[in-house]
Amino acid sequence: MDQNDRAAARQAVAENGERLLRLLRRSDPGAAVDAEWRVVDVASHLAFVFRGFGEAAGGTSAQYARYVPEEQDFHKRLATVNAMLVKELADTTADQQMTVAVGMVEEGIAGFLDATAELDPDAELDTPWYGPGVTRTPDTLTALALGELLVHGLDVARAAGVPWPIARAEAALVGGEVFARMLPLMLTDVGRATTVAYRVRWRGAPPQKPDLVIRLEAGTVRTGPVRPGERVDCRVSADPVAFLLVGYGRMPTWRAIGTGRIASWGRRPWTALKLPELFCRP
């Protein structure tokens, strides 16, 4: 991130944190979010997300290593860690659990922003839940935090039957950082067996915001800005909100394409439909 994006992302975490806390406090803890999670489970998940991010920034995240299973699949590993952590809050009524979780979310957001305020943006912070020895920078954790707030805020809002608008600029902050930094950790078996290169352009983003290249080859993935003379198989023009929701599994790819929010062209334009299959969902 550049300095402007960094400041905007931190402000977005603070503002979306406040509106999510307001939504959680007026929501039914037992309302179903999906087949497995209730609103109280989302709140409990976020409580540990922000506690973990804050402790990563403070250098005390090693304690989470004991929760991490020997599991290569990114999604399964995170799901197991989350289930073990959330279980620590589940020995009370849903209302009591909700009260504790919301308090932890509020404290965790403030603690994370405080802990990262003066850190070197390129500092390598230990994040054992992403895998043994994996580190992330404060910029990446800030974008991940914003993604958690935007996407899980939408989950809770849908359960409550209320709107949850997501700003295009904020979705672009998440997409430009999270997908660039996290996709190399998230290859599926299909992705490891695929050779393809995408170039993603963010609609409505500032002119200086670079396109994102995602190149899969020989079981590895490279993400980053376009290299001089670099050719790709599929060029994608994406509304940042649609790309965020597709990437996080909240919108089918066909719907984003069918409504024109994601468009593709180039030598292999049809591979845009395959993109979500190549990576685990965060």
The 8 nearest C-alpha neighbors of each residue, nearest first, counted from 0:
[[1, 4, 5, 2, 138, 176, 3, 120],
 [0, 2, 4, 3, 5, 6, 138, 120],
 [1, 3, 5, 4, 6, 0, 7, 120],
 [2, 4, 6, 5, 1, 7, 0, 8],
 [5, 3, 7, 1, 6, 2, 0, 8],
 [6, 4, 2, 8, 3, 7, 0, 1],
 [5, 7, 9, 3, 4, 8, 10, 2],
 [8, 6, 4, 10, 5, 9, 11, 3],
 [9, 7, 11, 5, 10, 6, 4, 12],
 [10, 8, 12, 6, 11, 7, 5, 13],
 [9, 11, 13, 7, 8, 12, 14, 6],
 [10, 12, 8, 14, 9, 13, 15, 7],
 [13, 11, 9, 145, 15, 10, 14, 16],
 [12, 14, 16, 10, 11, 15, 17, 9],
 [15, 13, 11, 17, 16, 12, 10, 18],
 [16, 14, 18, 17, 12, 13, 11, 19],
 [15, 17, 13, 19, 14, 18, 12, 20],
 [16, 18, 20, 14, 15, 19, 21, 13],
 [17, 19, 21, 15, 20, 16, 22, 14],
 [20, 18, 22, 16, 21, 17, 152, 15],
 [19, 21, 23, 17, 22, 18, 16, 24],
 [22, 20, 18, 24, 19, 23, 17, 25],
 [23, 21, 19, 20, 25, 24, 26, 18],
 [22, 24, 20, 26, 25, 21, 19, 101],
 [25, 23, 21, 22, 26, 20, 101, 98],
 [24, 26, 22, 23, 21, 27, 20, 28],
 [27, 25, 23, 24, 28, 22, 159, 38],
 [26, 28, 30, 29, 25, 38, 159, 23],
 [29, 27, 39, 38, 30, 93, 26, 97],
 [28, 30, 27, 37, 38, 31, 39, 93],
 [29, 31, 37, 27, 38, 28, 158, 32],
 [32, 30, 37, 33, 36, 158, 29, 38],
 [31, 33, 37, 158, 36, 38, 154, 30],
 [34, 32, 35, 36, 31, 37, 158, 154],
 [33, 35, 36, 32, 31, 37, 30, 38],
 [34, 36, 33, 37, 32, 31, 40, 38],
 [37, 35, 32, 33, 40, 31, 34, 38],
 [38, 36, 31, 32, 40, 39, 30, 29],
 [37, 39, 28, 41, 40, 30, 155, 32],
 [38, 40, 28, 42, 37, 97, 41, 43],
 [41, 39, 43, 37, 38, 42, 36, 44],
 [40, 42, 44, 38, 39, 43, 45, 37],
 [43, 41, 39, 45, 40, 44, 100, 46],
 [44, 42, 46, 100, 40, 41, 45, 85],
 [43, 45, 41, 46, 42, 47, 40, 85],
 [46, 44, 48, 42, 47, 43, 104, 49],
 [47, 45, 104, 43, 103, 44, 48, 100],
 [46, 48, 50, 45, 49, 44, 51, 43],
 [49, 47, 45, 51, 50, 46, 52, 44],
 [50, 48, 107, 52, 51, 47, 46, 108],
 [49, 51, 47, 107, 53, 48, 52, 54],
 [52, 50, 54, 48, 49, 53, 47, 55],
 [51, 53, 49, 55, 54, 50, 48, 111],
 [54, 52, 111, 56, 50, 51, 55, 110],
 [53, 55, 57, 59, 60, 51, 56, 52],
 [54, 56, 60, 52, 58, 57, 53, 124],
 [57, 55, 53, 54, 58, 114, 115, 124],
 [58, 56, 54, 55, 59, 53, 114, 60],
 [57, 59, 55, 56, 60, 54, 124, 125],
 [60, 58, 54, 57, 61, 55, 62, 56],
 [59, 61, 55, 54, 62, 63, 58, 51],
 [62, 60, 63, 64, 59, 127, 125, 58],
 [61, 63, 60, 64, 65, 59, 66, 127],
 [62, 64, 61, 65, 66, 60, 127, 128],
 [65, 63, 67, 66, 62, 127, 61, 128],
 [66, 64, 63, 67, 62, 68, 61, 127],
 [65, 67, 64, 63, 80, 68, 83, 128],
 [66, 68, 64, 65, 80, 128, 69, 76],
 [69, 67, 70, 76, 66, 79, 80, 65],
 [70, 68, 71, 67, 76, 130, 131, 72],
 [69, 71, 68, 76, 72, 75, 73, 67],
 [70, 72, 73, 69, 76, 75, 130, 68],
 [73, 71, 75, 74, 70, 76, 187, 185],
 [72, 74, 76, 75, 185, 71, 77, 279],
 [73, 75, 77, 76, 72, 279, 78, 280],
 [76, 74, 78, 72, 77, 73, 79, 70],
 [77, 75, 73, 79, 74, 78, 70, 72],
 [76, 78, 80, 74, 79, 75, 81, 73],
 [77, 79, 75, 81, 76, 80, 74, 82],
 [80, 78, 82, 76, 77, 81, 75, 83],
 [81, 79, 77, 83, 78, 82, 66, 67],
 [80, 82, 78, 84, 79, 83, 85, 77],
 [81, 83, 79, 85, 84, 80, 86, 78],
 [84, 82, 80, 86, 81, 85, 79, 66],
 [83, 85, 81, 86, 82, 87, 80, 47],
 [84, 86, 82, 87, 88, 83, 43, 81],
 [87, 85, 89, 83, 88, 84, 82, 90],
 [86, 88, 85, 84, 89, 83, 90, 82],
 [89, 87, 86, 85, 90, 96, 91, 43],
 [88, 90, 86, 91, 87, 96, 85, 92],
 [91, 89, 88, 92, 87, 86, 96, 93],
 [92, 90, 89, 96, 95, 93, 88, 94],
 [93, 91, 95, 94, 96, 90, 89, 97],
 [92, 94, 96, 95, 97, 28, 91, 39],
 [95, 93, 97, 92, 96, 98, 28, 91],
 [96, 94, 98, 92, 97, 93, 91, 99],
 [95, 97, 93, 99, 94, 98, 91, 100],
 [98, 96, 100, 94, 95, 39, 99, 93],
 [97, 99, 95, 101, 96, 100, 102, 94],
 [98, 100, 102, 96, 97, 101, 103, 95],
 [99, 101, 43, 103, 97, 102, 98, 46],
 [102, 100, 104, 103, 98, 99, 97, 42],
 [101, 103, 105, 99, 100, 104, 106, 98],
 [102, 104, 100, 106, 46, 101, 105, 107],
 [105, 103, 46, 107, 101, 102, 106, 108],
 [106, 104, 102, 103, 107, 108, 101, 109],
 [107, 105, 103, 109, 104, 108, 110, 102],
 [106, 108, 49, 104, 110, 50, 109, 105],
 [109, 107, 111, 110, 105, 106, 49, 104],
 [108, 110, 112, 106, 107, 111, 113, 105],
 [111, 109, 107, 113, 108, 112, 53, 114],
 [112, 110, 53, 114, 108, 113, 109, 107],
 [111, 113, 109, 115, 110, 114, 116, 108],
 [114, 112, 110, 116, 111, 115, 109, 117],
 [113, 115, 111, 112, 116, 56, 110, 57],
 [116, 114, 118, 112, 113, 117, 56, 111],
 [115, 117, 113, 114, 118, 112, 111, 119],
 [118, 116, 115, 119, 114, 113, 120, 112],
 [119, 117, 115, 116, 120, 122, 137, 114],
 [118, 120, 122, 121, 117, 137, 115, 136],
 [121, 119, 137, 122, 138, 118, 136, 115],
 [120, 122, 119, 136, 123, 137, 138, 118],
 [123, 121, 119, 136, 120, 124, 137, 118],
 [124, 122, 136, 134, 135, 121, 125, 137],
 [123, 125, 134, 135, 55, 136, 122, 56],
 [124, 126, 134, 55, 127, 133, 60, 123],
 [125, 127, 134, 128, 133, 129, 55, 124],
 [126, 128, 130, 129, 64, 131, 133, 125],
 [129, 127, 130, 126, 67, 77, 64, 63],
 [130, 128, 127, 126, 133, 77, 73, 131],
 [129, 131, 127, 133, 128, 132, 126, 67],
 [132, 130, 127, 133, 129, 128, 64, 126],
 [131, 133, 130, 127, 134, 125, 126, 129],
 [134, 132, 130, 131, 126, 127, 129, 125],
 [135, 133, 125, 124, 126, 123, 132, 136],
 [134, 136, 124, 123, 139, 126, 140, 125],
 [135, 137, 123, 139, 138, 122, 121, 124],
 [138, 136, 140, 120, 139, 141, 115, 122],
 [139, 137, 141, 136, 140, 120, 142, 0],
 [138, 140, 142, 136, 141, 137, 143, 176],
 [139, 141, 143, 137, 142, 138, 144, 136],
 [142, 140, 144, 138, 139, 143, 137, 145],
 [143, 141, 173, 145, 139, 144, 140, 177],
 [142, 144, 140, 146, 145, 141, 139, 177],
 [145, 143, 141, 147, 142, 146, 140, 148],
 [144, 146, 142, 148, 12, 143, 147, 149],
 [145, 147, 143, 149, 144, 148, 173, 150],
 [148, 146, 144, 145, 150, 149, 151, 143],
 [147, 149, 145, 146, 151, 152, 150, 144],
 [150, 148, 152, 146, 147, 151, 145, 153],
 [149, 151, 153, 152, 147, 148, 146, 154],
 [152, 150, 154, 153, 148, 147, 149, 155],
 [151, 153, 149, 155, 150, 154, 148, 19],
 [152, 154, 156, 150, 151, 155, 163, 157],
 [155, 153, 151, 157, 152, 156, 32, 158],
 [154, 156, 158, 152, 157, 153, 38, 159],
 [157, 155, 159, 153, 161, 158, 154, 160],
 [156, 158, 160, 154, 159, 155, 153, 161],
 [159, 157, 155, 156, 32, 160, 31, 30],
 [160, 158, 156, 157, 161, 155, 26, 30],
 [159, 161, 157, 158, 156, 162, 155, 163],
 [160, 162, 156, 159, 157, 163, 158, 155],
 [163, 161, 156, 164, 160, 157, 153, 159],
 [162, 164, 153, 156, 165, 161, 152, 157],
 [165, 163, 162, 166, 153, 149, 167, 152],
 [166, 164, 167, 163, 149, 240, 170, 169],
 [167, 165, 169, 168, 170, 164, 240, 171],
 [166, 168, 170, 169, 240, 239, 171, 165],
 [169, 167, 171, 166, 170, 172, 204, 239],
 [170, 168, 172, 166, 171, 167, 173, 11],
 [169, 171, 167, 173, 240, 239, 172, 168],
 [170, 172, 174, 239, 168, 169, 173, 175],
 [173, 171, 169, 170, 175, 174, 168, 176],
 [174, 172, 142, 170, 171, 177, 176, 175],
 [175, 173, 171, 178, 177, 176, 172, 170],
 [174, 176, 172, 173, 171, 177, 179, 178],
 [175, 177, 179, 174, 173, 178, 180, 139],
 [178, 176, 180, 179, 174, 173, 181, 142],
 [177, 179, 181, 174, 182, 180, 176, 175],
 [178, 180, 176, 222, 177, 181, 223, 175],
 [181, 179, 177, 178, 176, 182, 183, 139],
 [180, 182, 178, 183, 177, 184, 179, 185],
 [181, 183, 185, 184, 178, 180, 179, 186],
 [184, 182, 220, 181, 185, 186, 221, 180],
 [185, 183, 182, 181, 186, 73, 129, 180],
 [184, 186, 182, 278, 279, 183, 73, 187],
 [187, 185, 278, 190, 277, 184, 191, 279],
 [186, 188, 190, 278, 189, 277, 279, 191],
 [189, 187, 191, 190, 192, 186, 277, 278],
 [190, 188, 187, 192, 191, 277, 193, 276],
 [189, 191, 277, 187, 193, 186, 192, 188],
 [192, 190, 218, 188, 189, 193, 187, 186],
 [191, 193, 189, 190, 218, 188, 194, 217],
 [194, 192, 190, 191, 195, 189, 215, 216],
 [195, 193, 216, 215, 192, 217, 196, 214],
 [194, 196, 215, 214, 232, 193, 197, 216],
 [195, 197, 214, 231, 232, 213, 215, 233],
 [198, 196, 233, 213, 212, 231, 234, 232],
 [197, 199, 212, 234, 211, 235, 213, 233],
 [200, 198, 235, 211, 210, 236, 234, 212],
 [199, 201, 210, 236, 235, 237, 202, 198],
 [202, 200, 237, 204, 239, 238, 236, 203],
 [203, 201, 238, 204, 237, 200, 236, 239],
 [202, 204, 201, 205, 167, 238, 168, 239],
 [205, 203, 202, 201, 206, 208, 168, 171],
 [204, 206, 207, 208, 203, 202, 201, 168],
 [207, 205, 208, 204, 209, 203, 201, 202],
 [206, 208, 205, 209, 204, 210, 1, 201],
 [207, 209, 205, 206, 204, 210, 201, 175],
 [210, 208, 224, 207, 211, 200, 225, 206],
 [209, 211, 200, 199, 224, 198, 212, 225],
 [212, 210, 199, 224, 223, 198, 209, 213],
 [211, 213, 198, 223, 222, 197, 224, 225],
 [214, 212, 222, 197, 196, 221, 198, 211],
 [213, 215, 196, 221, 220, 195, 197, 212],
 [216, 214, 220, 194, 195, 219, 196, 193],
 [215, 217, 194, 219, 218, 220, 214, 193],
 [218, 216, 219, 191, 194, 215, 192, 193],
 [219, 217, 191, 216, 192, 215, 220, 190],
 [218, 220, 216, 217, 215, 191, 221, 183],
 [221, 219, 215, 183, 214, 216, 222, 213],
 [222, 220, 214, 213, 215, 223, 183, 219],
 [223, 221, 213, 179, 212, 214, 220, 211],
 [222, 224, 212, 211, 179, 225, 221, 213],
 [225, 223, 211, 212, 210, 209, 226, 222],
 [224, 226, 212, 229, 227, 223, 210, 211],
 [225, 227, 229, 228, 224, 223, 212, 230],
 [228, 226, 229, 225, 230, 224, 212, 231],
 [227, 229, 226, 230, 225, 231, 224, 212],
 [228, 230, 226, 227, 225, 231, 212, 198],
 [231, 229, 228, 232, 196, 226, 198, 225],
 [230, 232, 196, 197, 233, 198, 229, 234],
 [233, 231, 266, 267, 196, 197, 265, 195],
 [234, 232, 197, 268, 265, 267, 231, 264],
 [233, 235, 198, 264, 263, 197, 265, 199],
 [234, 236, 263, 199, 262, 198, 237, 200],
 [237, 235, 200, 262, 261, 199, 201, 263],
 [238, 236, 261, 201, 239, 202, 235, 260],
 [237, 239, 202, 260, 241, 240, 201, 261],
 [240, 238, 171, 242, 170, 241, 237, 167],
 [241, 239, 243, 170, 242, 238, 167, 244],
 [240, 242, 244, 243, 238, 239, 245, 255],
 [243, 241, 239, 245, 240, 244, 246, 237],
 [242, 244, 240, 246, 241, 245, 239, 247],
 [245, 243, 249, 241, 247, 250, 246, 242],
 [246, 244, 250, 248, 242, 247, 243, 249],
 [247, 245, 243, 244, 248, 242, 275, 280],
 [248, 246, 244, 245, 280, 249, 281, 243],
 [247, 249, 245, 246, 250, 244, 280, 251],
 [248, 250, 244, 247, 245, 251, 246, 150],
 [249, 251, 245, 244, 248, 252, 254, 255],
 [252, 250, 254, 253, 245, 255, 249, 248],
 [251, 253, 255, 254, 245, 272, 256, 250],
 [254, 252, 256, 251, 255, 257, 272, 258],
 [253, 255, 257, 256, 251, 252, 258, 250],
 [256, 254, 260, 252, 258, 261, 253, 257],
 [255, 257, 261, 259, 253, 254, 258, 260],
 [258, 256, 254, 259, 255, 253, 260, 261],
 [259, 257, 256, 255, 260, 254, 261, 253],
 [260, 258, 256, 261, 257, 262, 255, 254],
 [259, 261, 255, 238, 258, 256, 237, 241],
 [260, 262, 237, 256, 259, 255, 236, 238],
 [263, 261, 236, 235, 256, 259, 237, 260],
 [264, 262, 235, 268, 234, 236, 271, 233],
 [265, 263, 268, 234, 233, 235, 266, 267],
 [264, 266, 233, 268, 267, 234, 232, 263],
 [265, 267, 232, 268, 233, 264, 231, 234],
 [268, 266, 232, 233, 269, 265, 270, 264],
 [267, 269, 264, 233, 263, 265, 270, 271],
 [270, 268, 271, 267, 272, 263, 273, 233],
 [269, 271, 273, 272, 268, 267, 274, 233],
 [272, 270, 274, 269, 273, 268, 263, 233],
 [273, 271, 270, 274, 269, 252, 253, 275],
 [272, 274, 270, 271, 276, 275, 277, 269],
 [273, 275, 271, 276, 277, 272, 270, 278],
 [276, 274, 277, 273, 278, 246, 272, 245],
 [277, 275, 274, 273, 278, 189, 190, 187],
 [276, 278, 190, 275, 187, 274, 189, 186],
 [277, 279, 186, 187, 185, 276, 275, 280],
 [280, 278, 185, 74, 187, 186, 281, 73],
 [279, 281, 247, 74, 278, 248, 246, 185],
 [280, 247, 74, 279, 73, 246, 185, 77]]
